[in-house]
Amino acid sequence: MYEDIKKVWKWIDGADAVLIGASNGLSITEGLHLFADNQVFEELFGDLKRKYGLRCILQGMGARWPTEEEKWGFWSRLVHHYCGKYQETQVMSDLKTVIGDKDYFVVTSNGECHFELCGFAPEKIYEVEGNWLTMQCAARCHDRVYPWGELAENMAAAEQGGRVPSGLVPRCPACGGPMQVHMEFENFIPETESQERLEAFLKQYHGKRLVILELGIGWRNQLIKAPLMRLAAAEPEARYVTVNLGEIYIPGEIREKSCGLDGDLAEILHRLAKERMGETG
């Protein structure tokens, strides 16, 4: 592992730019597990678990809630805990250290906005499945999204028994119908502007030394991992790095330009950050 860490750092240090791909494994490393019925879920949503039979955050996100007051009760509690109260974790601090002053772009299926909350530039982030801090018309009567972070905090402060006051329930400013969090549910508005910025980034660094840094993405992932591997194959100067615990997949066609780091994501990023600090003094 030590030699692989050194090799990956040399690739990053010599790169013209870094393309970061991130999925659920990074969220889990930060303490957010969408699929787990664990102690954190019990402490945060134990009352809703017993009332509605919820078994994980993801189930609550996709639930058909009986009322809008209950729907926004769940969402405001979730957003308040994981966004409103969020403080930069060591893993994100180490990632920022590793990137340094390199140009970068982030492609992620994580919706909790932690990249932006940690200081990554919003115009350099493509959240392919939307994010928790914007909302849209549930019927998609128009294609505008709206920030609701401040409203989420007001809702969370007023929520009682899993419900928010009716006066705080958002309505579409165009049709007056229900709103929904801008995630990949029915009538999802695609992130076309972010996708266009990603395409411009890839065009800018076509044929140059691009490091693809993949963080916590399972080998079956077709949304992010598959396109990143195809990009690595198509770009002659690209280097492909995948970091994941117990699940490393690199196809044969890009093996010579790739490195798989099998281990704890937080530990590996910390070791890469230490390599950088050693290089810079």
Phi, psi and omega per residue, in radians:
M1 nan -0.663 -3.099
Y2 -1.038 -0.790 -3.136
E3 -1.165 -0.634 3.099
D4 -1.147 -0.700 3.093
I5 -1.051 -0.781 3.133
K6 -1.084 -0.746 -3.130
K7 -1.112 -0.790 -3.118
V8 -1.117 -0.715 3.130
W9 -1.099 -0.685 3.113
K10 -1.103 -0.675 3.078
W11 -1.076 -0.832 -3.122
I12 -1.129 -0.749 -3.117
D13 -1.084 -0.591 -3.117
G14 -1.638 0.066 -3.051
A15 -1.381 2.656 2.965
D16 -1.404 -0.510 3.141
A17 -2.827 2.840 3.136
V18 -2.202 2.248 3.027
L19 -1.809 2.011 -3.106
I20 -1.691 2.210 3.005
G21 -1.992 2.293 -3.068
A22 -2.447 2.514 3.115
S23 -2.465 -2.685 -2.944
N24 -1.020 -0.533 -3.121
G25 -1.075 -0.592 3.089
L26 -1.205 -0.727 3.105
S27 -1.061 -0.762 3.139
I28 -1.068 -0.701 3.120
T29 -1.068 -0.553 3.108
E30 -1.470 -0.053 3.113
G31 1.735 0.152 3.109
L32 -1.913 1.906 -3.097
H33 -2.062 1.828 -3.061
L34 -1.172 -0.422 -2.990
F35 -1.791 -0.056 -2.933
A36 -1.700 2.367 2.934
D37 -1.704 1.305 -3.027
N38 -1.986 -2.974 -3.085
Q39 -1.126 -0.663 3.124
V40 -1.104 -0.732 3.116
F41 -1.130 -0.709 3.120
E42 -1.083 -0.767 -3.125
E43 -1.166 -0.617 -3.059
L44 -1.535 -0.677 -3.017
F45 -2.244 0.383 -3.103
G46 -0.991 -0.673 3.138
D47 -1.159 -0.692 3.125
L48 -1.279 -0.531 3.076
K49 -1.071 -0.773 -3.114
R50 -1.329 -0.563 -3.103
K51 -1.361 -0.704 -3.018
Y52 -1.993 -0.138 -3.100
G53 1.413 0.338 3.108
L54 -1.089 2.470 3.136
R55 -2.079 -0.159 3.111
C56 -2.915 2.923 -3.140
I57 -1.078 -0.748 -3.091
L58 -1.036 -0.657 3.108
Q59 -1.107 -0.715 3.103
G60 -1.148 -0.650 3.132
M61 -1.090 -0.640 -3.091
G62 -1.709 0.079 -3.054
A63 -1.216 2.642 2.961
R64 -1.665 1.644 -3.039
W65 -1.261 2.560 -3.110
P66 -1.053 -0.601 -3.122
T67 -2.420 2.823 3.056
E68 -1.134 -0.608 3.124
E69 -1.078 -0.652 3.127
E70 -1.337 -0.680 3.095
K71 -1.008 -0.861 -3.109
W72 -1.329 -0.345 2.995
G73 -1.107 -0.801 3.083
F74 -1.105 -0.885 -3.033
W75 -1.153 -0.689 -3.132
S76 -1.176 -0.636 3.089
R77 -1.145 -0.738 3.123
L78 -1.092 -0.860 -3.085
V79 -1.178 -0.693 3.106
H80 -1.046 -0.777 -3.062
H81 -1.240 -0.796 -3.001
Y82 -1.692 -0.198 3.109
C83 -2.099 -0.973 -3.106
G84 -1.067 -0.681 -3.130
K85 -1.663 0.041 -3.025
Y86 -1.162 2.381 2.989
Q87 -2.191 2.481 -3.070
E88 -0.927 2.263 3.140
T89 -1.550 2.899 3.123
Q90 -1.081 -0.635 -3.112
V91 -1.131 -0.681 3.118
M92 -1.284 -0.633 3.067
S93 -1.084 -0.730 3.111
D94 -1.152 -0.678 3.110
L95 -1.079 -0.745 3.103
K96 -1.090 -0.674 3.097
T97 -1.121 -0.746 -3.122
V98 -1.092 -0.734 -3.122
I99 -1.249 -0.656 3.121
G100 1.021 -2.283 -3.131
D101 -1.729 0.282 3.080
K102 -1.182 2.588 2.948
D103 -1.203 2.588 -3.044
Y104 -2.666 2.909 2.948
F105 -2.579 2.537 -3.118
V106 -1.989 2.248 2.996
V107 -2.062 2.099 -3.045
T108 -2.521 2.574 2.985
S109 -1.693 0.033 3.094
N110 -1.375 2.226 -3.050
G111 -1.726 0.003 -2.992
E112 -1.441 0.025 3.010
C113 1.178 0.384 -3.090
H114 -1.184 -0.522 3.079
F115 -1.053 -0.875 -3.135
E116 -1.152 -0.706 -3.132
L117 -1.141 -0.384 3.106
C118 -1.593 -0.017 3.081
G119 1.849 0.000 3.002
F120 -1.166 2.423 -3.042
A121 -1.147 2.238 -3.114
P122 -1.045 -0.519 3.126
E123 -1.316 -0.079 3.097
K124 -1.967 0.410 -3.128
I125 -2.226 2.256 3.050
Y126 -2.046 1.841 3.112
E127 -1.629 1.728 -2.895
V128 -1.175 -0.408 3.128
E129 -1.959 0.400 -3.138
G130 1.456 -2.969 3.131
N131 -2.585 2.905 -3.026
W132 -1.361 -0.281 -3.000
L133 -1.753 0.138 3.000
T134 -2.224 2.740 3.114
M135 -2.361 2.885 -3.074
Q136 -2.501 2.915 3.004
C137 -1.098 2.252 -3.118
A138 -1.129 -0.464 3.115
A139 -1.602 -0.072 -3.068
R140 0.898 0.914 3.089
C141 -1.262 -0.323 3.022
H142 -2.653 2.935 -2.948
D143 -1.856 0.517 3.081
R144 -1.715 2.498 3.030
V145 -1.941 2.703 -3.008
Y146 -2.267 2.385 3.043
P147 -1.209 2.539 3.110
W148 -2.467 0.356 -3.127
G149 -1.034 -0.766 3.135
E150 -1.160 -0.732 3.087
L151 -1.080 -0.683 3.122
A152 -1.034 -0.725 3.126
E153 -1.155 -0.707 3.096
N154 -1.124 -0.715 3.093
M155 -1.085 -0.824 -3.097
A156 -1.062 -0.645 3.133
A157 -1.200 -0.534 -3.066
A158 -1.696 -0.201 -3.066
E159 -1.108 2.394 3.065
Q160 -2.427 2.229 3.100
G161 1.058 0.515 3.120
G162 1.467 0.182 3.141
R163 -2.228 2.557 3.014
V164 -1.839 2.737 3.106
P165 -1.054 2.502 -3.113
S166 -1.001 -0.544 -3.123
G167 -1.177 -0.286 3.127
L168 -1.697 -0.137 -3.124
V169 -1.174 2.162 -3.102
P170 -1.305 2.573 3.070
R171 -2.207 2.593 3.133
C172 -1.070 2.227 -3.139
P173 -1.205 -0.253 -3.128
A174 -1.652 -0.902 -3.049
C175 -1.908 -0.170 3.132
G176 1.402 0.050 -3.124
G177 -1.453 -3.093 -3.139
P178 -1.127 2.705 3.010
M179 -1.865 2.840 3.027
Q180 -2.480 2.743 3.081
V181 -1.112 2.462 -3.053
H182 -1.376 1.265 3.045
M183 -2.161 2.987 -3.011
E184 -1.336 1.215 2.998
F185 -1.861 -2.940 3.096
E186 -1.010 2.390 3.121
N187 1.194 0.424 -3.141
F188 -1.034 2.358 3.071
I189 -1.552 1.994 -3.088
P190 -1.095 2.652 3.140
E191 -1.485 1.180 -3.022
T192 -1.195 -0.674 -3.123
E193 -1.141 -0.745 3.107
S194 -1.118 -0.696 3.113
Q195 -1.103 -0.698 3.105
E196 -1.126 -0.654 3.100
R197 -1.175 -0.649 3.052
L198 -1.081 -0.796 -3.133
E199 -1.080 -0.654 3.093
A200 -1.159 -0.677 3.085
F201 -1.069 -0.820 -3.129
L202 -1.153 -0.618 3.084
K203 -1.157 -0.701 -3.140
Q204 -1.080 -0.643 -3.058
Y205 -1.857 0.298 3.046
H206 -1.075 2.239 3.131
G207 1.386 0.030 -3.138
K208 -1.844 3.141 -3.063
R209 -1.426 1.641 -3.120
L210 -1.877 2.192 3.030
V211 -1.738 2.185 3.072
I212 -1.699 1.963 -3.060
L213 -1.910 1.881 -3.016
E214 -1.821 2.142 -2.992
L215 -2.095 1.964 3.004
G216 1.156 0.737 -3.125
I217 -2.009 2.158 -3.119
G218 -1.156 2.719 -3.001
W219 -1.211 -0.347 3.131
R220 -1.541 -0.071 -3.037
N221 -1.105 2.054 3.129
Q222 -1.693 -0.276 -3.057
L223 -1.326 -0.718 -3.094
I224 -2.110 -0.871 -3.032
K225 -1.062 -0.820 -3.095
A226 -1.048 -0.824 3.086
P227 -1.106 -0.607 3.123
L228 -1.164 -0.680 3.104
M229 -1.175 -0.670 3.086
R230 -1.132 -0.677 3.100
L231 -1.093 -0.763 3.124
A232 -1.056 -0.658 3.132
A233 -1.223 -0.595 -3.055
A234 -1.433 -0.451 -3.083
E235 -1.689 1.968 -3.037
P236 -1.118 -0.506 -3.102
E237 -1.707 0.044 -3.087
A238 -1.313 2.651 2.990
R239 -2.164 2.394 -3.033
Y240 -2.014 2.159 -3.133
V241 -2.172 2.147 3.088
T242 -2.058 2.248 -3.116
V243 -2.076 2.091 -3.131
N244 -2.845 2.677 -3.099
L245 -1.611 1.979 3.032
G246 1.295 0.167 -3.057
E247 -2.629 1.497 3.140
I248 -2.008 2.193 3.075
Y249 -2.322 2.159 3.072
I250 -2.337 2.058 3.139
P251 -1.182 2.687 -3.063
G252 -1.016 -0.586 -3.057
E253 -1.173 -0.339 3.133
I254 -2.085 0.191 -3.041
R255 -1.058 -0.652 -3.080
E256 -1.203 -0.374 -3.130
K257 -1.920 0.332 -3.012
S258 -2.227 2.844 3.036
C259 -2.573 2.263 3.082
G260 -1.855 2.215 3.129
L261 -1.931 1.820 -3.087
D262 -1.658 1.903 -3.130
G263 2.950 -3.039 -3.137
D264 -1.140 2.157 -3.053
L265 -1.043 -0.760 -3.127
A266 -1.090 -0.753 -3.129
E267 -1.142 -0.736 -3.109
I268 -1.155 -0.777 3.111
L269 -1.111 -0.631 3.111
H270 -1.137 -0.702 3.118
R271 -1.185 -0.652 3.062
L272 -1.153 -0.680 3.099
A273 -1.109 -0.666 3.098
K274 -1.158 -0.618 3.053
E275 -1.054 -0.773 3.132
R276 -1.106 -0.768 -3.130
M277 -1.108 -0.597 3.074
G278 -1.157 -0.636 3.127
E279 -1.225 -0.624 -3.031
T280 -1.667 0.044 3.042
G281 2.158 nan nan
